[in-house]
Amino acid sequence: MEQLLEILSDLHPEVDFEECDTLIDDGILDSFDIVSLISEINEEFDVVISAEHIIPENFNSAEALYALIERLEEE
């Protein structure tokens, strides 16, 4: 989780990603952020986030995003 929080903090250092659960709903993360995130996550965690996984529920919080990464790692 620390690696993910670091990636997120690099994008938006002003956001408390451990507490925020409305990253998409509140427009904190935009489409460019999502593309950057996916690229960094694919590289850092050696997973592939396909189009079917790119839904707001998976990106609204660091916790949800980390849960997605863990599911992908198990596949």
C-alpha positions, 0 to 999 in steps of 0.5 A: 500500500505504501508504494501506491500511496507514494505514486498517488502523492506524486500526482497530488501531494496536497491530497490525503489519500489515506482518508479520501474516498471520493477521488473520482466523484470530487474530480481530484483525479482526472482522465490524465491522472488515471492514465498516468496511474495505470501506467505506473501501477502496471510497472510497479506492481507488474499487473495489467489494468484492462479497460473493464477495470477502469470504473469509478469504484476502483479509483475513488480511493487508495483502498479501492485501488489497492484492492484492485491491484491485489485482485489482479496480482492473484489472477 
